[in-house]
Amino acid sequence: MLVLSRERGSSIMVDGPEGSCLLTIVQVRGAEVSLLVSHTPAAGRLDSWTATLVRDATVKIGSTAEVTLVDVLEEKARLGIDASKETSVHRLEVWEAIRRENRRGGDAGDSFPGSPVPRPGGPKPPSLDVRLNEPPAADEDGK
C-alpha cells in the first residue's frame, strides 16, 4: 500500500490499464474526509462521485485499485492506495510534470518510461565473488 498525505484541494492521479482516476480532497473535517473521485475508464466517459471516508474506510476505484483513509492529521488526510503493478500513482503535480516532459521529449503516449540513467563507461568492476577470493591485503607491518 502506498500512503500519501494530501491537504484540502490537492489531488492524486491513479493511472492504469483500465483508465485513470483523479482523487481530490474536497474537505477535511475532524476525522472525516470528503473525496471527489473522477474516473475515466479506458473505453468510456468521465464518471465523478464524492465519497465521505472515516478512518480505515475504503472506496474502490475501477477493478484494480482501492483507496483507504489511513489517518487525518490536522488539515491533511493520509490516503493509502492499493493498486495493481501496472498502475501508476502520482501526486497530481508530479503526474503533470511527467506528461509535460513526455510531450517535450516527443513521446505522445501515456506511458511513463522515466529518464534514461547515464551509465559510466569503461570496464565493469569485479564481482563480489572475485573480490572475496582475493588474498587479504598485507598490514602496514607486512604481516
N, C-alpha and C positions, 0 to 999 in steps of 0.2 A: 504494500500500500504506500503510495506517495502522499505525503501530507504537506499542504501549502497553507500559509497564513495569508488571508486577504481581508482588507477592510472594505467598508461600505463603498460601493461604486466601482470596485475593481473586479476584474474578470479572469477566468481561466479558460483556455481553449483545449478541448479534448477532441483529437482528430484521428479517426481510424478508418478501417476499410468499409465500415457501414455508414460513414458520414461523419459530420463534425458537429460539435456541441459547444456552445458558449455558455458558461456558467457565470452569472453576475450576482454579487452580493447586493441585495436591494436594501436590506435593513438588518441591523444587529440590535436586538432589544433584550437585555438581560441574558438569559440562557437560550434565547430563541433567535433563529436566523431565517430571514426570508431570502429565497434564492430564485432568480429568474433563469429558467432553463430554455435556451433557444437551440433546438435540434434540427439539423438539416440532414435527413437520410441521404445516402449516396444516390438513390434514384427517386427523389421526392421533393417536396416543397417544405419550406420552413414551418416548424411547429413549435410554439412557445407556450410555456405554462410557468406558474410560480409554485414553489414548494416551501412550506414552513417546516424547518427542522429543529429538533431539540437534540441535546447530546446523545450520541450513538444512534440517531435515526438515519436511515439510508434511503436514497432515491435512486432508482435505476434509470440510466440513460442509454437508449439503444439496448442491444442484447449483450454487449461486451464490456460495459462499464457501469460502476456503481459509485455514488458519491455519499460519503458519511460525514456528518458533523462530529468531529473529534473533540473539539473544545471551543470555548469562547473566552477570549482574554481581552477585557476592556472593550474596545471597539473593533477587535479583529476576530474573525472566525477562522478556525483551523479545520480545513476540509481534507478528508482522506479520500483518495481516488484509487479504486481498484479497476484496472483495465487490462486488456489482453496485450501481449508483447508487440503486436502490430500497431498498437495505438500510441500516438504521441500526446503528451500532456505538457502544456506550457502556460506560464503566465501570459496574458494577452499581449503585453508589450514585447515579450520575447518572441512570441509567435509572429507578430507583425514585423519585427526586425529580421527574422528568418525569411519571411516572404519577400521583404524588400531586397535582401541580399540575393535570394534566388532569382528575382526578376532582373537585378542588375547584372548578375553573372550569366544571364541568357537562359536560365532554367525556368521554363514557364510551368513546369509540373508542380504537383502538390507534394512531392517527396521532400524530405529533409535530409539530404546526403551529408551535410556537415562540411566543415572546411577541410581541405587536404592538409594532412600533417606532414611538415617537412621532415625528410629522413636524412641523417648525416651520411656523407659519402665515405668511402674507404672500407677497409676490411672490418669484418664483424669481430667483436671481442670473443675470446674463447668461452665456450660454455662452462657452466658451473662444474660439470663433471670433470672437465680437463683441468680446471684450476684446483680442484680437490686432490687430484693425483700428483700435483707438482710437489717436489720436495720442499719442506719448510725452509723459510728464509733463515740464514745464519744470524745469530745475535751480534751485537757490536763487538763482543769479545772474540768472535769467531767460533763459538761453540755451537 
